Amino acid sequence: MKEINQIWETYTSCWSEDNSVERIKNLRKIMTDNFEYLDPNVELKGYEQLSEYMSQFQKEFVGASFTITDIKIHHGRSLTHWNMVNSENEVVGNGSDFATYENGKLKQITSFFKEN
């Protein structure tokens, strides 16, 4: 459980990391090479595509970050609930991520949230 919590702490911090080299370095630590990410807006493969998506997010939602509110884990899968907060730490959105793992790293995330 502690290992999964650390993975999610790193993952959520990457959404706020503005240095792309540092962001990719951190994503590589927690994701498989064949990682996949899906949400209502995109389907991405690999941490480099995800890093670019995170950069676009930062431009659109300046100062926003994510906080994990709950994680449920079993059989190499997790369901994570989160809040998106603005720079004043006010909740401006929320959602859930379903994830699978391989060899202690994220293999796939499917994110669910209300589309704008």
N, C-alpha and C positions, 0 to 999 in steps of 0.2 A: 504493500500500500504506500509506504513512504517513497519508494521509487516512482510510482505512478504520480504521486503528488508533486514530486520534483519535476517530472516531465511536463506536467501541466503548468507549473510555475514558470518554467522556461518558455513553454509555448506561448502563454499569455503575455509574457514580457516581450516576446518578439514582435507582437503587434504594435508595441510602442517604441521599439528600437529604430532610431532613424539612420544608423550606420549600417548600410546593406552588407558590408563585409562581415561585421560582427553578427548581424542577424543570421546570415547564412551559416556562419561558423556554429552558432547556437542551435540552429535547426538541424544541422548535420549530426549533432550530438544526440538528438532525441528522435530522429526519423530514419526509416529505412531508405535505401537508395531508390527504391521503386514506390515511394510514398505517393498516395493519392488524396486529394482534398476536393470535396464537393459541398456546395451550398446552393441556395435557390438561384444565385446569379452566375456561378461559374463551375467548371470542372477542370481541375489542375493536376498535373503530374510532376512530382519532384519538388524539392525544397526551393530551387531557384525560381520556379514559377510562383510558388506560394510567397516567397520573399517579395517578388515584384507586386503581387496582389496586396500584400501588407503595406508596401510603400504607397500604393494608390489609396488604400484605406486611410493612411495617415494624412494625405493631402485633402481628402474629402471630409474627414472627421478630426480636425486639428485638436490635439490635446486629449483625445479619447483613449481609454484603456479598458481592459477587461479584468473582472474579478470572478473567481470561481466561487459559487455558492454551495455546490454539492457535487460529489463524485460517488458513483456506485460502480463497483468493479467485480467481475467474475469471468472465469473461463477465457482469459485473454481479450476481454472486451470491457469497455467502460461507457457509462452514460454520465456526461458532465453537464451541469447547469451553470450558466454564467450570466452576469450583468455587464452591459457596456456602460461605462460612466464617463461623464465629460470632465473637463479640467477642474471643475468645482466639486468633483466626486459625487455628482448627482446621477442617478440611474436614468439613462436615456433609451435603453433597450435591453432586451434579454433574449436568451435562447438556450438551446441544448446542442451538444455534440455527442454523436455516437462514434466511438473509435475502436479500432482493432490494433493489436500489437503483434510484433514478431521479434523474437530474440531481445526482448526488453526495450524495444523502440516502437514508436508510432508507425503503423503501416498504412492506415487509412482513417480519415476523419470525414464524417458526413455531418454538416452543421445545419441546424434548423433555427430559423428566426423569421419574424415578420418582414416581408419585403417592403421596400419603400415605394 
